[in-house]
Amino acid sequence: MNEEKLKGLAGWSFDSGKNCIVKEYQFKSYLKTISFVNAIAWHANKENHHPDLEVSFGKCIVRLTTHDEGGVGEKDFSLAQKIDEL
């Protein structure tokens, strides 16, 4: 995992237990949370790289890992950046 790239992603951290990078996003309503999830789904489908999402009222936790590579890879950092731009 490239720690320099992780430092460039505000709010993201490495979860060694799940071997992924993770970030929690907060929203004021469920609808805003679901809109965010739908936007992630669009990017994930386009990139053919699908994050694990934990969704609840006003909150979405995003976890990224590349199973084929056995952990965090370039695809994860790229998708994390796109998610932050939403």
C-alpha positions as CSV (number, residue, x, y, z in Angstrom):
1,M,0.0,0.0,0.0
2,N,1.4,3.4,-1.0
3,E,1.3,5.6,2.2
4,E,2.2,8.7,0.2
5,K,-0.9,8.3,-1.9
6,L,-3.0,7.7,1.1
7,K,-1.7,11.0,2.7
8,G,-3.0,12.8,-0.4
9,L,-6.5,11.6,0.3
10,A,-8.1,13.7,3.0
11,G,-10.0,11.6,5.6
12,W,-9.0,8.2,4.2
13,S,-7.3,5.7,6.4
14,F,-5.9,2.2,6.1
15,D,-7.8,-0.6,7.8
16,S,-5.3,-3.4,8.3
17,G,-7.9,-5.8,9.6
18,K,-9.8,-5.7,6.3
19,N,-6.8,-4.7,4.2
20,C,-8.5,-1.7,2.6
21,I,-8.7,2.0,2.7
22,V,-11.8,3.4,4.3
23,K,-13.6,6.7,4.7
24,E,-16.9,7.8,6.4
25,Y,-19.0,10.4,4.7
26,Q,-21.8,12.2,6.7
27,F,-25.0,13.7,5.2
28,K,-28.0,15.6,6.5
29,S,-30.6,13.2,5.1
30,Y,-31.1,9.7,3.9
31,L,-31.9,10.9,0.4
32,K,-28.6,12.7,0.2
33,T,-26.8,9.6,1.3
34,I,-28.5,7.5,-1.3
35,S,-27.8,10.0,-4.0
36,F,-24.1,9.8,-3.0
37,V,-24.3,6.0,-3.2
38,N,-25.8,6.2,-6.6
39,A,-23.1,8.5,-7.8
40,I,-20.4,6.1,-6.4
41,A,-22.2,3.2,-8.2
42,W,-22.0,5.1,-11.5
43,H,-18.2,5.6,-11.2
44,A,-17.6,2.1,-9.8
45,N,-19.4,0.5,-12.8
46,K,-17.5,2.7,-15.3
47,E,-14.2,1.7,-13.6
48,N,-15.3,-1.9,-13.1
49,H,-14.1,-1.6,-9.5
50,H,-16.7,-2.0,-6.9
51,P,-16.3,-0.7,-3.3
52,D,-17.9,-2.1,-0.2
53,L,-20.5,0.4,1.1
54,E,-22.1,0.5,4.5
55,V,-25.2,2.8,4.3
56,S,-27.4,4.2,7.1
57,F,-29.3,7.3,7.7
58,G,-27.0,10.3,7.0
59,K,-23.9,8.1,6.7
60,C,-22.0,6.1,4.1
61,I,-18.8,4.2,4.9
62,V,-16.7,3.4,1.8
63,R,-14.1,0.6,1.8
64,L,-11.8,0.0,-1.2
65,T,-9.5,-2.9,-1.9
66,T,-8.4,-4.8,-5.0
67,H,-9.0,-8.4,-4.3
68,D,-7.1,-9.6,-7.4
69,E,-4.0,-7.8,-6.1
70,G,-4.4,-9.0,-2.6
71,G,-4.9,-5.5,-1.1
72,V,-4.9,-1.8,-1.8
73,G,-3.8,-0.9,-5.3
74,E,-3.8,1.9,-7.9
75,K,-7.5,1.3,-8.7
76,D,-8.4,2.0,-5.1
77,F,-6.6,5.3,-4.9
78,S,-8.0,6.4,-8.3
79,L,-11.6,5.6,-7.3
80,A,-11.2,7.2,-3.8
81,Q,-10.2,10.4,-5.5
82,K,-13.2,10.3,-7.8
83,I,-15.5,9.6,-4.8
84,D,-14.0,12.6,-3.0
85,E,-14.8,14.8,-6.0
86,L,-18.5,14.0,-5.8
